[in-house]
Each structure stands twice: as structure tokens, then as C-alpha cells.
Amino acid sequence: VKNAFMLQEEMDTSPMVSSLLSTLANYSNLPTGSKEHEEAENNEEGPRPSKKPAPQLGTLMGVYLPCIQNIFGVILFLRMTWMVGIGGVFGSFIIVFMCCSTTMLTAISMSAIATNGVVPAGGSYYMISRSLGPEFGGAVGICFYLGTTFAGAMYILGCIEILLIYIFPQAAIFKLEGLEGAEAEIALLNNMRVYGTIVLSLMALVVFVGVKYVNKLALVFLACVIFSILAVYAGVINTAFEPPTFPVCLLGNRTLISKGYDVCAKVIEIDNETVTTKLWSSFCDSDSLNATCDEYFTNNNVTEIQGIPGVTSGILAENLFGYYLEKGMFLEKRGLLSNVDPDSPTTNSNRYVLADITSFFTLLVGIYFPSVTGIMAGSNRSGDLRDAQKSIPIGTIAAITTTSTVYMSCVILFGACIEGVVLRDKFGEGVNGNLVIGTLAWPSPWVIVFGSFFSTCGAGLQSLTGAPRLLQAISRDGIIPFLRVFGHGKANGEPTWALLLTASICEIGIIIASLDSVAPILSMFFLMCYMFVNLACALQTLLRTPNWRPRFKFYHWALSFLGMSLCLSLMFICSWYYAIVAMGIATCIYKYIEFCGAEKEWGDGIRGISLSAARFALMRLEEGPPHTKNWRPQILVLVSMDATQNVEQPRLLSLTNQLKAGKGLTIVGTTVQGTFLSNYTDAQRADQSLRKLMETEKVKGFSQVVISSNLRDGTSHLIQVGGLGGLKHNTVMVSWPCNWKQPEYYQQFRNFIEVVRETTLASLALLVPKNISSYPSNGERFTEGHIDVWWIVHDGGMLMLLPFLLRQHKVWRKCKMRIFTVAQMDDNSIQMKKDLIMFLYHLRLDAVVEVVEMLDNDISAYTYEKTLVMEQRSQILKQMHLTKNEMEREVDLRRMHTAVRLNDVITKKSKEAKLVLLNMPGPPKNRVGDENYMEFLEVLTEGLNRVLLVRGGGREVITIYS
């Protein structure tokens, strides 16, 4: 019957297995931006939305096609041909292979994480934050958000570039006609800024009014991308049979701007008459044949070459190697000589196609990398997938394989089909202002122009849709407090405030206005995100945490580390200063979350690293005791609690903080009287009280509560078992029992003396602050004063070390250190002072030294226990014919007399000191003399405001050696 009742009680408090399985089987992913299932019960955002229909998307529609759409983008259409022309087929292939390898390795790591349990909607951010913890999650989540936002700016700038250069140049507000050089560049950038701001505003409005329309148009935009790429491949095949006619006019070996001539010739024959052309007029001062012309024009011939000779022409050999240009240099054909006088000034440069920027290998990497981003589009839609753990790996890896194949084949095909000067012509100025990739397309360049225009519009809308939801997800997690406002939105959950911030940040990219300058910025943020995805997978694999059981099996920690290394390398290859800025932003966010407390606990990999590192360090520390140079006070602070389980001496923790424990271990321990079963709640309450006070006093360490039948045994247990391995305490701090003379506190002072005896036996140092309530709080500051050390017995250097540690804290920083030592009659006090000064010099301690002379019989009893061996005691007993008890009474009288004399000297010298440190003698071996011992310490410290009694642990703690 008893067992039945117990089972019923368990069933009432714990869920049944059947109900648990039912809950898991019917699990429904939450929409992007809402709270994760583990926080759902604490939802503060208002009433729960109506239940979503079961997710229906498969691998093709849910992962593969979204990834394809996000990966293929503006760089392919606007910069790929230029990159091949500048970097050469070899160089460009290396760039593409390196970037595609990075994303493939990242996709493998991401697949492992995505299949290690249910991934809530929110994809990449949730994977990183739940794998690496709230600090890394917040930092990398913000980086991913910024990358997505700047991607929106890049797509909008690409859209405007296509519109103003290839579709409708007449729409330019700042006219480019007649301008050249820097003026033309400024006019173009201003056009980009004005139109970019207009397009951004319109897109933000569309996203605000209705995201559903953006989602419905997604298929249209995807179709534009696919048809455009198919048109390029069709054009390549067509060049093998019928190359398109795209003539390029060269003067010498320099490419001419097509709008500067009507026919590619200096003169033409009309009715047997030689007539000058528009080209002649561009370089000569009149139309007549005897006009004065530009020297380069006169000395070089005009030739017309085929811009797209075709895939069978053998032009690939000419385009294999890079042709990097400085800004303003002419686009020249390889292998074609020109007659140029190096000493003559360059004129009519506006008639030639010029390099608009200085190009180099690392620049090409930074500009190209955004074209391989977008691999997380599938994981971001995990809430809409029928089987996310199956679809995300297959769809993402298939999409990367497809796009990588297209990119690498395009590098080779562009180099095999298109003339080098046309490839390097970024804006198609030498081919009638055509989009260079469009000149290759079949059946018409307009397929590419309009296809790329609509695809960039769609990609911009997708970025402005996805980025605010990512920010909303981060904000609602609450790990970055100042972002909480962006977790709110419209009644239907749309992130209004997040959209506003996203549009504002996107406008920064629009103001930069150059696609070539914006691309490396978003490369940094995406690379940082991918780097931490790889790190998360590698850590989980190496740590072998029990919860790490991915369904995707084709991963390895070495692949993840390789991916992480590639990401880090690419960051610095693209732009070392952008990389430092991006890492600085991530570091600031990390430290901010850490400073705010990082209250979320997601069972992350970083905690696993901490556990493994702690285990390794503890095992290393076990190898032997620390060297004197490595010694630091590792303090066990013994505190007592009142009836309500609050600490009775909170200033003990203030003093602990001021000592900083020498950056060592701190354990704050207390004892709760009773039994474990009956008093566990009291112990928990006491532990909470300790933790709260430690947080208030900023004491970094651990709390430890022991339940024992009596306080004496509990304190003894703490001293014996506190700490772990090499992280055991070597110093005990306990407050002086101030009311020890009162009968009701009799047991308290007995316990105190037992602590002194136990620490002595265990070779632990002991710190006993007297009048602890008068010690300064952490908020107080001493602007002047002294810390006085009375060094009577050498205790390993504790008395020297403690003032040094205290003076590192702002409370004691302005105090000066004074050291007093006692000379006996046969001591040379002058030499003692010199020796002590030299000793302190070698210890690198700054202190004033003073030697105090006392009679030999005044001090000898104080050091009685240190200097008198058993043989001497026996001899004295025989000589004086005294009984043992009479001898002990004699010693006690001498002790008390010494305490009075010594106290008189200390009081005269250190009455005004802010703190006095004294050697603490050991208690008598016979417990009958305990009260005399307490009285002795009381007399010794009488009249002093703050006293710290110090008893060394029997080993050196400070050294003169480096």
C-alpha cells in the first residue's frame, strides 16, 4: 500500500511517459522571432497566437530553391566577368574555389548542428547561441544581422546600377555627360545615393505593408535568376557556332569608349573622297586632314576586334593570368603593341575606357565573397519544413554544389568566350554601354539585364524581410537588454521597430554608394558568423557532450576547424581593417552581454570547454604544491548566520574583496545546525543569502553551506573538505568573537580557538580581523593614513604580502605602509634596520621601517612557544622546583605582562593607523588555558581600532627572486 501511495505521488508531480511522447511527437516549430519552446511558458508578449498549420515544405521548395535564390545574386551579374578579366582565369578560379570551399565546410558543420535535435525557427542565430552560449550567440547574431542588412544595401545599389547604366541612363539626376575623372565618379555616386534612398524607402514600405506579397513574388524573382543563368549558358553554346557581333575599337592597344565614335576608323572613303570621322574629331582640333592631332592618335592605328570571339577561339590562353590595374589606367589588349612616348603627357584620357578603381587579389576576394553567402536560407525557414533534420543538410549541400559548379564553370567559360579588354570593362563602356555578361547571353542581352534587375530587387526585399525578424528573435531572447524595444511590433507580430532600425542601417550602405565598397563590409559579418558555426560544431565534436548526437554523420572536427580557419583567413585577406572592426563589434557585444550577467542558460559548448579546461587544470595542479612565486591567498571565509539566515558579519566579505584573494580562490562557507533531511530548505536559503551578499560585495568565488548537528563540527568539515584538488584554500578568515566574555557566548569562543588549532595542524594561514564592523566598506576611500605591520615572528611573509594586496584596492590605495620590528637587548638595532630596508628593497615593497627596542624579558615570553624546546623547559622546572601547574601559571603571568608592555608600545606608535597587522601566537596545548589565551589577545590589541591578527601557514609565501 505504501508503495502504491508513493507511486501515485510521483505520478502527480512528474509527467507520464505517454503524455511526454505525445507532446514531442506533435511538436510545432515556432515562427521566426518568437520565443523558443523553453521560454514559452514565460511569454510576456501577450496572448498566444493561433496555432499554425503543420509545416508542409519539403527539401526542394523549403531549402534547395531558397538557397539557390539567395546565393545567386548581384555579384554574378555585375562583377563576375570583371573579376575574371582582372584576376585571370587561374586567379579567379582560386578565389571561387576558396570561397565555395568555405561555405561547403560551413554547410557541413551547420548540418551537424541542425540535425542535433529540433532547431526552432530563427535558424542560424538559434544554432549559434544554443551551441556557443548567450555571449557568443548575441555577438554572432548581431554580426549576422548586420551582414544581412548590408546585403540589402548591396542588392539595392546593384539594382540602381543596372537601372541607371544599362536600362535607363537618361533617368540620372546628376548628369554624367561632359564630366570626366573625379567629377563623373562623384555624380555617379550621388545618383546612387538619391535613387538608392528612394528604392530603400519603397522596399521598406512594401515590407511594412505586407510581407505576404514579398513571399508570393519570391518565385518570380527565382525564375528571373534561373532564366538569366540559362541564357548565359545558351549564349556560350551559341558562340561555338555563331559568335555574336560585338566589335570593340582599339587605338593602338587602348580600348576606346564606344560613344566617342560612329565608325572604328580615323577616316573613311565616301565617293572617292577621304572624310574624317567622329573619332578624328575627338582627338584632333578640326575635321580637316591637316589638323593638329593628339600624338598617341597620330602614332597608332585604329583596329576593330571581336569582343566575343567564342568558346572555340582560343582566347582562353590570353585570359589565364591576372591583369591588375591601378585607378585611371587604360584598358589595354594583351599582346598588342602601341607606339607611345613615355615622356609626353597623356591627353584625351576621357576617350578611353579607364580603370575606375585600383584592383588587387584581396580586393577581388572581398567583392566576390557575398556571391557565395545565403547558405543559411534553408535553416532560417526550419519552422516551415516538414522534416527539417532531413531537408536542411540535403538541400543546403545540394544548393552549394549547384551554385559552386555554376560559378567555377562561369569563370572558365567567360575566359574562353570573351575578349580580355571586354572582361575588364566593368560598365561596358567599350561595347555600347551593354552589361558585359549580357553581351554573351542568348537570345538577347535584355534577358540578363531585366533578369538581374528583378532578381536584385527581390533579393533586396528578402534582406529587408529577413533581417528585422532576426533582430526580433535576438531582442526577444532578452540577452541584450538595450535591444528589447526591437522585440515589439504590430499586433500580428511583424517587427515594426526592427524594420525601422534595419532601414536606417541599410541607409549607411546606400550613402557609401559603391557596390565595391559595401561588398567587403558584409563579407566580414557573414564570415564571422560562418566561423562561429564551424567553431560550434568542432567544439561539440571534440568535447563529446552526451547531448551531441547529430543525425547527419558526414562531419568531422578537422573539417570544422579547416572551415573556421578559412573564414578567419578570408576575413583578413578581404580587408584587415574591416576584419578588426567586425571583431571589435563582436567583442564589445560579447563583453556587454557578459557584463549584464548573461542570465540565459542553454547548455552551450563554451560551458563544456570550461568544464574540460577546469578538469585539466585541476589535474595539473594536483602534481605538487605551488612554488612560492605562484602562491596566492586562497581564502575560506567562515561566516555565521542569524535566525533568518542572513550573514551576521557582511564586512568580512568587504575585506575579502579588498584583498582580492590575490586573484586566487575564494570560498564563503557557513554551517546550518540540524540534519540534512530536516534543514535542507534552511541551507538553500543560507546559500542564496551568501550568493546575494557575494554579488553585492563583488566577491568572485563560491559559496558552500554545510548542515551539521552542531556548529563546531560543521566548521571543521568546511576547513577539511572546502575546495577541490589544487583549488583548495590555504588561508582561513574568521571574525574575532567580540562578546566572548559573556557566558552565553562561551561556546563561540571555544569554537574560535578550535579553528585556530585546526588551521595550525593543517598548515593553513589564519586571518582574524578584530572589530570587523569598523572596517571600511568597498565604497569608502582613505585619502591618507598608514597600514602598520608589527613583525615580531617570521611567519613566511604573510604580514608583508597582505598590505601589498590591500593597497591594490582603491579603498587602501592612498595609505602608506610602515613596518615595525622589535629588537632585544643583545640585538644591533641599527644593523637590523639596514637589513630590513635591504630585504624590503629586494621584495620590491615600498615601506617605512622602524626598529623598536624592548627589554629582553619583555619579549621572550611572547615568543616562548617558538623558541623554548622541551629540554629547556625540563631544566627550568628542576632548577625552580616548581610543579607543572605552577610553571604554567608563571608562564601565563609573563605572557600577560608582555602583552601589556607590547600593547603599550603598539598603541603609542600605531594609535592613528588605519589598520594594524600583528603576528597571532598559537593557543596553549592545554585547553584549561583557553580563557587566558583569549585574554592575552584582548590585552595585546586593546585600544586599537582595526586589527588584523595573522598566523602563517608554515611556508614561505613571498620571495625576493623573480
FENMO-V528392 format. One record per residue. N is the residue number from 1. SS is DSSP state (H for helix, E for strand, C for the rest). PSI is psi as a letter, one per 30 degrees, with the letter a starting at -180 (999 if undefined). Layout:
n-><N:N>
ss-><SS:SS>
psi-><PSI:PSI>
This chain:
n-><1:2:3:4:5:6:7:8:9:10:11:12:13:14:15:16:17:18:19:20:21:22:23:24:25:26:27:28:29:30:31:32:33:34:35:36:37:38:39:40:41:42:43:44:45:46:47:48:49:50:51:52:53:54:55:56:57:58:59:60:61:62:63:64:65:66:67:68:69:70:71:72:73:74:75:76:77:78:79:80:81:82:83:84:85:86:87:88:89:90:91:92:93:94:95:96:97:98:99:100:101:102:103:104:105:106:107:108:109:110:111:112:113:114:115:116:117:118:119:120:121:122:123:124:125:126:127:128:129:130:131:132:133:134:135:136:137:138:139:140:141:142:143:144:145:146:147:148:149:150:151:152:153:154:155:156:157:158:159:160:161:162:163:164:165:166:167:168:169:170:171:172:173:174:175:176:177:178:179:180:181:182:183:184:185:186:187:188:189:190:191:192:193:194:195:196:197:198:199:200:201:202:203:204:205:206:207:208:209:210:211:212:213:214:215:216:217:218:219:220:221:222:223:224:225:226:227:228:229:230:231:232:233:234:235:236:237:238:239:240:241:242:243:244:245:246:247:248:249:250:251:252:253:254:255:256:257:258:259:260:261:262:263:264:265:266:267:268:269:270:271:272:273:274:275:276:277:278:279:280:281:282:283:284:285:286:287:288:289:290:291:292:293:294:295:296:297:298:299:300:301:302:303:304:305:306:307:308:309:310:311:312:313:314:315:316:317:318:319:320:321:322:323:324:325:326:327:328:329:330:331:332:333:334:335:336:337:338:339:340:341:342:343:344:345:346:347:348:349:350:351:352:353:354:355:356:357:358:359:360:361:362:363:364:365:366:367:368:369:370:371:372:373:374:375:376:377:378:379:380:381:382:383:384:385:386:387:388:389:390:391:392:393:394:395:396:397:398:399:400:401:402:403:404:405:406:407:408:409:410:411:412:413:414:415:416:417:418:419:420:421:422:423:424:425:426:427:428:429:430:431:432:433:434:435:436:437:438:439:440:441:442:443:444:445:446:447:448:449:450:451:452:453:454:455:456:457:458:459:460:461:462:463:464:465:466:467:468:469:470:471:472:473:474:475:476:477:478:479:480:481:482:483:484:485:486:487:488:489:490:491:492:493:494:495:496:497:498:499:500:501:502:503:504:505:506:507:508:509:510:511:512:513:514:515:516:517:518:519:520:521:522:523:524:525:526:527:528:529:530:531:532:533:534:535:536:537:538:539:540:541:542:543:544:545:546:547:548:549:550:551:552:553:554:555:556:557:558:559:560:561:562:563:564:565:566:567:568:569:570:571:572:573:574:575:576:577:578:579:580:581:582:583:584:585:586:587:588:589:590:591:592:593:594:595:596:597:598:599:600:601:602:603:604:605:606:607:608:609:610:611:612:613:614:615:616:617:618:619:620:621:622:623:624:625:626:627:628:629:630:631:632:633:634:635:636:637:638:639:640:641:642:643:644:645:646:647:648:649:650:651:652:653:654:655:656:657:658:659:660:661:662:663:664:665:666:667:668:669:670:671:672:673:674:675:676:677:678:679:680:681:682:683:684:685:686:687:688:689:690:691:692:693:694:695:696:697:698:699:700:701:702:703:704:705:706:707:708:709:710:711:712:713:714:715:716:717:718:719:720:721:722:723:724:725:726:727:728:729:730:731:732:733:734:735:736:737:738:739:740:741:742:743:744:745:746:747:748:749:750:751:752:753:754:755:756:757:758:759:760:761:762:763:764:765:766:767:768:769:770:771:772:773:774:775:776:777:778:779:780:781:782:783:784:785:786:787:788:789:790:791:792:793:794:795:796:797:798:799:800:801:802:803:804:805:806:807:808:809:810:811:812:813:814:815:816:817:818:819:820:821:822:823:824:825:826:827:828:829:830:831:832:833:834:835:836:837:838:839:840:841:842:843:844:845:846:847:848:849:850:851:852:853:854:855:856:857:858:859:860:861:862:863:864:865:866:867:868:869:870:871:872:873:874:875:876:877:878:879:880:881:882:883:884:885:886:887:888:889:890:891:892:893:894:895:896:897:898:899:900:901:902:903:904:905:906:907:908:909:910:911:912:913:914:915:916:917:918:919:920:921:922:923:924:925:926:927:928:929:930:931:932:933:934:935:936:937:938:939:940:941:942:943:944:945:946:947:948:949:950:951:952:953:954:955:956:957:958:959:960:961:962>
ss-><C:H:H:H:H:H:H:H:H:H:H:H:H:C:C:C:H:H:H:H:H:H:H:H:H:C:C:C:C:C:C:C:C:C:C:C:H:H:H:H:H:H:C:C:C:C:C:C:C:C:C:C:C:C:C:C:E:C:H:H:H:H:H:H:H:H:H:H:H:H:H:C:C:H:H:H:H:H:C:H:H:H:H:H:H:H:H:H:H:H:H:H:H:H:H:H:H:H:H:H:H:H:H:H:H:H:H:H:H:H:H:H:H:H:C:C:C:C:C:C:C:C:C:H:H:H:H:H:H:H:H:H:H:H:H:H:H:H:H:H:H:H:H:H:H:H:H:H:H:H:H:H:H:H:H:H:H:H:H:H:H:H:H:H:H:H:H:C:H:H:H:C:C:C:C:C:C:C:C:C:C:H:H:H:H:H:H:H:H:H:H:H:H:H:H:H:H:H:H:H:H:H:H:H:H:H:H:H:H:C:H:H:H:H:H:H:H:H:H:H:H:H:H:H:H:H:H:H:H:H:H:H:H:H:H:H:H:H:H:H:H:C:C:C:C:C:E:E:E:E:E:C:C:E:E:E:C:H:H:H:C:C:C:C:C:C:E:E:E:E:C:C:E:E:E:E:C:H:H:H:H:H:H:E:C:C:C:C:C:C:C:C:E:C:H:H:H:H:H:C:C:E:E:E:E:E:C:C:C:C:C:C:C:C:H:H:H:C:C:C:C:C:C:C:C:C:C:C:C:E:C:E:C:C:C:C:C:C:C:C:C:C:C:C:C:C:C:C:H:H:H:E:C:E:C:C:C:C:C:C:H:H:H:H:H:H:H:H:H:H:H:H:C:C:C:C:H:H:H:H:C:H:H:H:E:C:C:H:H:H:H:H:H:H:H:H:H:H:H:H:H:H:H:H:H:H:H:H:H:H:H:H:H:H:H:H:H:C:C:H:H:H:H:C:C:C:C:C:C:C:C:C:C:C:C:H:H:H:H:H:C:C:C:C:H:H:H:H:H:H:H:H:H:H:H:H:H:H:H:H:H:H:H:H:H:H:H:H:H:H:H:H:H:H:H:H:H:C:C:C:H:H:H:H:H:H:H:C:C:C:C:C:C:C:C:H:H:H:H:H:H:H:H:H:H:H:H:H:H:H:H:H:C:C:H:H:H:H:H:H:H:H:H:H:H:H:H:H:H:H:H:H:H:H:H:H:H:H:H:H:H:H:H:C:C:C:C:C:C:C:C:C:C:C:C:C:H:H:H:H:H:H:H:H:H:H:H:H:H:H:H:H:H:H:C:H:H:H:H:H:H:H:H:H:H:H:H:H:H:H:H:H:H:H:H:H:C:C:C:C:C:C:C:C:H:H:H:H:H:H:H:H:H:H:H:H:H:H:H:H:H:C:C:C:C:C:C:H:H:H:C:C:C:C:E:E:E:E:C:C:E:C:C:C:C:C:E:C:C:C:H:H:H:H:H:H:H:H:H:H:H:H:H:C:C:E:E:E:E:E:E:E:E:C:C:H:H:H:H:H:H:H:H:H:H:H:H:H:H:H:H:H:H:H:H:H:C:C:C:C:C:E:E:E:E:E:E:E:C:C:H:H:H:H:H:H:H:H:H:H:H:C:C:E:C:C:E:C:C:C:E:E:E:E:C:C:C:C:C:C:C:C:H:H:H:H:H:H:H:H:H:H:H:H:H:H:H:H:H:H:H:C:C:C:E:E:E:E:E:E:C:H:H:H:C:C:C:C:C:C:C:C:C:C:C:E:E:E:E:E:E:C:C:C:C:C:C:H:H:H:H:H:H:H:H:H:C:C:C:C:C:C:C:C:C:E:E:E:E:E:E:E:E:C:C:C:C:C:H:H:H:H:H:H:H:H:H:H:H:H:H:H:C:C:C:C:C:E:E:E:E:E:E:C:C:H:H:H:H:H:C:C:C:H:H:H:H:C:C:H:H:H:H:H:H:H:H:H:H:H:C:C:C:H:H:H:H:H:H:H:H:H:H:H:H:H:H:H:H:H:H:H:H:H:H:H:H:H:H:H:C:C:C:C:E:E:E:E:E:C:C:C:C:C:C:C:H:H:H:H:H:H:H:H:H:H:H:H:H:H:C:C:C:C:C:C:E:E:E:E:E:C:C:C:C:C:C:C:C:C:C:C>
psi-><e:e:e:e:e:e:e:e:e:e:e:e:f:k:k:l:e:e:e:e:e:e:e:e:e:g:k:k:k:l:l:k:f:l:l:l:e:f:g:e:f:g:k:g:g:a:k:k:l:l:k:l:l:k:k:f:k:a:e:e:f:f:e:e:e:e:e:e:e:e:e:k:a:e:e:e:e:f:f:e:e:e:e:e:e:e:f:l:e:e:e:e:e:e:e:e:e:e:e:e:e:e:e:e:e:e:e:e:e:e:e:e:e:f:g:i:l:k:j:l:k:f:c:e:e:e:e:e:e:f:e:f:l:e:e:e:e:e:e:e:e:e:e:e:e:e:e:e:e:f:e:e:e:e:e:e:e:e:e:e:e:e:e:f:e:f:e:i:f:f:f:k:e:j:k:f:k:f:l:l:b:e:e:e:e:e:e:e:e:e:e:e:e:e:e:e:e:e:e:e:e:e:e:e:e:e:e:e:e:j:f:e:e:e:e:e:f:e:e:e:e:e:e:e:e:e:e:e:e:e:e:e:e:e:e:e:e:e:f:f:e:i:k:l:j:i:k:k:k:k:j:c:g:k:k:k:k:f:f:g:l:e:k:i:l:e:l:l:k:j:h:g:k:k:k:l:l:e:e:e:f:f:f:l:f:l:f:l:f:g:l:k:l:k:e:e:e:e:f:l:l:k:l:k:l:k:e:i:f:l:f:g:f:g:f:e:e:f:g:e:l:l:i:k:k:l:k:f:l:k:j:k:k:k:f:k:l:l:j:k:j:f:f:k:l:k:l:h:f:f:f:l:k:l:k:f:l:k:k:l:e:e:e:e:e:e:e:e:e:f:f:g:l:g:f:g:e:e:f:f:g:f:f:g:k:e:i:e:f:e:e:e:e:e:e:e:e:e:e:e:e:e:e:e:e:e:e:e:e:e:e:e:e:e:f:f:e:k:k:e:f:e:e:f:j:e:g:g:f:f:h:h:g:l:k:e:f:e:f:f:l:k:f:k:f:f:e:e:e:e:e:e:e:e:e:e:e:e:e:e:e:e:e:f:e:e:e:e:e:e:e:e:e:e:e:f:f:g:f:j:e:f:g:e:f:f:f:l:a:l:e:g:f:k:i:e:e:e:e:e:e:e:e:e:e:e:f:e:e:e:e:e:f:k:e:f:e:e:e:f:e:f:e:e:e:e:e:e:e:e:e:f:e:e:e:e:e:e:e:e:e:e:f:h:k:f:f:j:i:k:e:j:f:h:l:k:e:e:e:e:e:e:e:e:e:e:e:e:e:e:e:f:e:e:j:e:e:e:e:e:e:e:e:e:e:e:e:e:e:e:e:e:e:e:e:f:f:i:f:k:j:g:h:l:f:e:e:e:e:e:e:e:e:e:e:e:e:e:e:e:f:f:f:l:l:k:l:e:f:f:k:k:j:j:k:j:j:j:l:l:l:a:f:g:h:k:k:f:i:f:f:e:f:e:e:e:e:e:f:g:g:h:g:a:k:k:k:j:l:l:k:k:k:a:l:e:e:e:g:e:e:e:e:e:e:e:e:e:e:e:e:e:e:e:e:e:g:h:j:j:a:l:l:k:k:k:k:l:f:l:e:e:e:e:e:e:e:e:e:e:g:k:a:k:b:f:h:l:k:g:k:k:k:k:k:k:j:f:h:f:f:k:e:f:g:e:e:e:f:e:e:e:e:e:e:e:e:e:e:e:e:g:h:k:l:k:k:j:k:k:h:f:f:f:l:k:l:f:f:l:k:j:f:l:a:k:j:k:k:j:j:e:k:k:g:f:g:e:e:e:e:e:e:e:e:e:f:f:k:f:e:g:e:f:k:l:k:k:k:k:l:k:k:a:e:g:k:j:e:e:e:e:e:e:e:e:e:e:e:e:e:f:f:h:k:j:l:k:k:k:k:k:k:l:l:e:f:e:f:e:e:e:g:e:f:e:f:j:l:e:e:e:e:e:e:e:e:e:e:f:h:l:l:e:e:e:e:e:e:e:e:e:e:e:e:e:e:e:e:e:e:e:e:e:e:e:e:e:e:g:e:g:k:f:k:k:k:k:k:j:l:l:l:l:e:j:f:f:g:e:e:e:e:e:e:e:e:e:e:e:g:k:f:k:e:k:k:j:k:k:j:l:g:g:l:k:g:k:l:f:l:999>
